[in-house]
Amino acid sequence: MRPRSVFTAMAFAALAVTGCGSVRVQPTTPAGSSKLASRGQVDSPATMKNHVGCLRAAHLSVQVVSPIRLQIDSAPSGPTIVFTATPGAAQADQIDGSAQGAEVIGPALVYPNQGSDGELGAIGACLAQGVQG
């Protein structure tokens, strides 16, 4: 067989294999259900290990600004916590300069702003739960 015909045969075989099955991209809604089907829900890193509960138990006034952002007391003076996807992503943000002034605790970036030592100690203790290394 010539190289071109081998390539053509392989291309047709790959095309035939991809056409054999179908991939369902959209989830289906159960019959009679008024609730839309979903692929799932992304857990908020702020609540996944109950960081909010720990911060409130430490008597800190915490507001959930978004699924990845917490504000202690009021902005801009209170500490701000921003969660990244992984601890490595938090470190990368700090190294490349996009998180200047932030302390990395696991996947969280803690911007101290004018937070007190007591507040920052409680925040560090809550965020460090379950963090290795």
N, C-alpha and C positions, 0 to 999 in steps of 0.2 A: 504494500500500500504506500502511496505517496504521502508525504507529510501534510499536504493540504487536505487530502481526503480523510486522513486520520483526524485532523482538527475539525472538519465538517461533521464527521460521524460523532465525535465527542460532543460537539455543540448541540446536535439534534438529540442525543441521548440525554443531555442535561435538560434540554427544553422539555422532553417527554416526561422526565421524572418530576419536574416542577409542576407540570400540568396534571399529574395523577391525583394529587390530594388537594384539599382546599383548606385554607386557614381562616378560621372565624375570628375576625378582629373585634366585632362588636359583641358584648355579652347579651344574652337574651333575657327578657323579662318573663317570669313565670306567668302562666295563663291565669287570668282573673286578678292579677296584682295591679294595684294602682301606683306602686312604687317603681321608679325607674331602676333598671339594672345598672350596676357599676362594676368597674374592675377592682375596686377596693378603695381603701382610704390610706393615706400616708399618715403615719403617726407623727405627732408633733414632738420634736426633740425636747421641748420645754416640759412636756407632761409625761414623756415616755418613762423616765425614771423618777417621776413625781418631784421634779426640781421645784415646781411652784409650791407644792405642799410643804416641802422642806423649808423653803424661804419664808413662807407664811408662818410655819411653826417657830422659826427663829425671830418672829415678830418684826419682819420687814414688810413694808408696804409695797407689794409687787403687782404690777399691771401687765397682763398679756397683751402686747401691742400687735403681734402677729404670731403665726405658728413657730417662727424662728427668732422672735425678739421679745425680750422681757425688759421692763423698765422698773427700777427700784426708786421709790419716791417720785419726784417729778423731774422731767427733763428741763433743762440740760444739766442740772446740778447733780442729780442722782445717778448712780451707776447704771449702765446699760449692758445687757447680756445678749449677744447674737450667736445663735447656734449655726454651725456649718455642717456639712454632710459627714465629715470624718475628722478625727484629731489631726490627720495629715493636712487636710484642707485648711484647718485653722492655723496650723503652723506655716503653711504656704502663704496665707493671707498676711501673716505677721512678717514673714521674711521678705515678701515682694513689696511691702510698704503700704498695702491697702488697709491694714489694720493697725496703724501707728498708735501707740499708747495703750494697746490692748494687751491683757494677760491671757495666755492660752491655758485653759483647763479642760482637758479632753477635747471634745468638739466645739467647746464654747469659747468665744472671745469676750472677755470682760473688760469693758471700758469703765475705769473707776470714776472719771469725772471728779466731782468734789465729795465723793463718798467717804464716810468716816472709816477709821481702821476697824472698828467693830462690825460695821456693815460689810466691809470687804472680807473680813475673816469669816463671817457667817456665809457669805456668798461662796467663797472658796471651799468651805467645808461641804456645803450642799452640792456643788457642782463636781467635787472630787469623788463623790460616792460612786463606786464602780469603775473609776478610771484606773487603768493600770499603767505603770511606767512612770 
